[in-house]
Amino acid sequence: MLTVIAAMAFAFNACNKQSPLKALTPSLPAQPYDYVSGLQNGVIAQGGNNSPQTNPVTNAGAALGRVLFYDPRLSVTNSVSCGSCHKQQYAFADNVPLSTGYAGMKGTRNALAIINASTKASFFWDGRASTLEEQTLMPVVNHVEMGMEKLDALALKLNQISYYPQLFQSAFGSSEITPQEISGALAQFVRSIVSDNSKFDANQAAFTADELAGFQLFFGKFQCGTCHKGENLGGAPLMDSYFNQAVPASSVKNISNIGLDLKYADGGVGVLLNNVKMDGDFVIPSLRNVALTAPYMHDGRFATLDEVVDHYSNGILPNPNLDPILLQQNFFSNPSLPAEPVQMKMTAQEKRQLIAFLNTLTDYTMLTDDKYSNPFK
């Protein structure tokens, strides 16, 4: 008898857990939002568009991608969505050092912000995906993140949800749901998330004295723009729109070891490529909206921008694979100096000014733009 009661209780709880999902229906406009024009106009568009010809961004495709991005049914337990770890209010980053996966397990790296993906040449902290079409399903199948290891089962699962066949029909001309089309729609939505309406973009003439001084320190004395360059202020830029010139291939830089540790617990690119000389190398992230994307670094070790600036001021460690740019003899362009980590020794005023400039990179419009928001709310 107790066994029967326990079974009934389990079934009751299971139904209760599933019932909210049965009612999980997106609220969408009669006509899809305009996702295309943002990739055709403005500063970011000048940086190039990495959309493949086989998967151009369309309004219907990105609208479908938005629904998929926020749907927890992409996880094996119907509990975690892409939007669980990439939150609009934090510029599509996460506000914790390591995100929580479908079974309560913690990931191993901090969730990178999703912005201006059309300008990027690689994805993830170790750059292991070269296209968004490749990247979008990696978290879905990951055994810690979303756990949906069989993509055909995911396609079948979505096919049982009433509104998906029509959304796929509108996006791709067929109601058939395949892993390739799930990936394509997610990629279109992610690619459509454009951030180019910060104070830095719109009105540098209105910079305060501290913001202007920070701008000059960033691109001048402290040479931050050596790595954080181009339209996205990150690695491997295609175009430096602010100086109206293409970035020479010889100066393109995508990964760097910034001396966080003498020996890294997570070797980053070095582990991916099985190359000990690259242990500690990670992709250089975009600094757009950086004031919103704390905590920082691949493992979320720094809680504030002040801590990040302090690292460059006096905390760079002599890792054997340290980026040569961060050696004294290169940073100061003086070969007679020792090959030791540079310590920039910023004053309190310089730190304040540098952070003031970084705050001008915040795009407040994208944080509340409905076309990027959760359609299930």
Sequence and secondary structure as in RCSB ss.txt:
>XXXX:A:sequence
MLTVIAAMAFAFNACNKQSPLKALTPSLPAQPYDYVSGLQNGVIAQGGNNSPQTNPVTNAGAALGRVLFYDPRLS
VTNSVSCGSCHKQQYAFADNVPLSTGYAGMKGTRNALAIINASTKASFFWDGRASTLEEQTLMPVVNHVEMGMEK
LDALALKLNQISYYPQLFQSAFGSSEITPQEISGALAQFVRSIVSDNSKFDANQAAFTADELAGFQLFFGKFQCG
TCHKGENLGGAPLMDSYFNQAVPASSVKNISNIGLDLKYADGGVGVLLNNVKMDGDFVIPSLRNVALTAPYMHDG
RFATLDEVVDHYSNGILPNPNLDPILLQQNFFSNPSLPAEPVQMKMTAQEKRQLIAFLNTLTDYTMLTDDKYSNP
FK
>XXXX:A:secstr
 HHHHHHHHHHHHHHHHHHHHHT      SS    SGGGTSHHHHHT     TTS   HHHHHHHHHHHH GGGS
TTS   HHHHSBGGGTTB SSSS B TTS B SS       GGG S BSTT  BSSHHHHTTHHHH TTTT    
HHHHHHHHHTSTTHHHHHHHHHS     HHHHHHHHHHHHHH     SHHHH GGG  HHHHHHHHIIIIIT GG
GTSBTTTTBSS SEEGGGTEE  GGG   EE   S SS SS BHHHHTT GGGTTBEE    TTGGGS SBSTT 
 B SHHHHHHIIIII    TT  GGGBHHHHTT TTS SSB      HHHHHHHHHHHHTT  HHHHH GGGS T
T 
